[in-house]
Amino acid sequence: MNKKSTVYSTDQGRHCPKCSEPVDLCRCDTHLAPASDGVVRLHRQTKGRNGKPVTVITGLGLVNAELKLLAKKLKSQCGVGGSVEADDILIQGDKRETIKPILEKQGFKVKLSGG
């Protein structure tokens, strides 16, 4: 009998095709970090947010689980909310000057851009 693996679950989201674990918990090598040029960019963005600024952090080159941990640390350091969308971290408010030294201390090369 052919065993079927779970591809998507409404309570856990996408599943890894190799191990059938949720993608966030997967330890397989199928979910590699996105390509990065080695420079983390901090953008200030207000478009589509009713004029409220958001700091968008791109180019980290981390897998989803590491991205979520870093986002949690940055949100607590800045004292604001935020989220992870695709390969980017969104932090509420214009916190570029606060985030830059935190990322540099972790070994990232950081550039401020936009706004």
C-alpha positions in Angstrom: 0.0 0.0 0.0 1.3 3.4 -1.0 1.6 5.8 2.0 0.5 9.4 1.4 2.3 12.3 3.1 0.7 15.5 4.3 1.4 18.4 2.0 -0.8 21.1 3.7 -2.6 21.2 7.0 -5.0 24.0 8.0 -3.6 24.1 11.5 0.1 23.8 10.7 0.5 25.1 7.1 2.9 23.7 4.5 4.7 20.4 5.2 8.1 19.2 4.0 7.8 16.7 1.1 10.7 14.6 2.6 9.9 14.2 6.3 6.2 15.4 6.4 7.0 17.8 9.2 5.7 21.3 9.2 8.1 23.5 7.2 8.9 25.7 10.2 10.0 22.6 12.2 11.7 20.7 9.3 15.3 19.8 9.7 15.9 18.5 6.2 18.2 20.3 3.7 15.3 21.0 1.3 14.6 24.4 2.9 17.8 26.2 2.3 18.3 29.9 3.2 17.4 32.3 0.4 20.3 33.7 -1.6 21.8 36.9 -0.2 24.5 39.3 -1.5 25.9 39.6 2.0 24.3 43.1 2.6 21.3 43.5 4.9 19.2 46.5 3.8 17.0 48.5 6.2 14.2 50.2 4.2 11.7 52.7 5.6 8.3 52.1 4.0 4.9 53.9 4.3 3.2 52.9 1.1 0.0 50.9 1.7 0.2 51.5 5.4 -2.0 54.6 5.8 1.2 56.8 6.1 2.5 54.9 9.1 6.2 54.0 8.8 7.5 50.4 8.9 11.1 49.3 8.8 11.6 46.5 6.3 14.8 44.3 6.8 15.8 42.4 3.6 18.8 40.4 2.5 19.3 38.4 5.7 19.7 35.1 4.0 18.3 33.1 7.0 15.9 30.2 7.0 12.4 30.8 8.4 13.0 29.6 11.9 16.1 31.7 12.3 14.3 34.7 10.8 11.5 34.4 13.4 14.0 34.2 16.2 15.8 37.3 15.0 12.5 39.2 14.5 11.5 38.3 18.1 14.8 39.7 19.4 14.5 42.9 17.3 10.9 43.5 18.4 11.8 43.2 22.0 14.9 45.4 21.6 12.9 48.1 19.9 9.8 47.8 22.1 7.4 47.5 19.1 5.5 45.0 17.1 6.4 43.4 13.8 6.2 40.3 11.7 8.0 38.1 9.2 6.7 38.1 5.6 8.4 35.8 3.1 12.2 36.4 3.6 11.8 39.9 5.2 11.3 41.2 8.7 8.8 44.1 9.3 9.3 46.2 12.4 6.7 48.9 13.2 7.9 52.4 13.1 11.1 53.9 11.7 13.6 52.0 13.8 16.5 51.8 11.4 19.0 53.6 13.7 18.1 51.3 16.5 18.3 48.1 14.5 21.5 48.8 12.6 23.9 48.4 15.6 22.1 45.3 16.8 22.5 43.6 13.4 26.1 44.8 13.1 26.9 43.3 16.5 25.7 39.9 15.1 28.1 40.1 12.2 25.8 41.4 9.4 26.9 44.1 7.0 24.1 46.7 7.1 23.1 49.5 4.8 20.3 52.1 5.4 18.1 52.7 2.3 14.9 54.4 1.4 13.2 57.4 3.0 
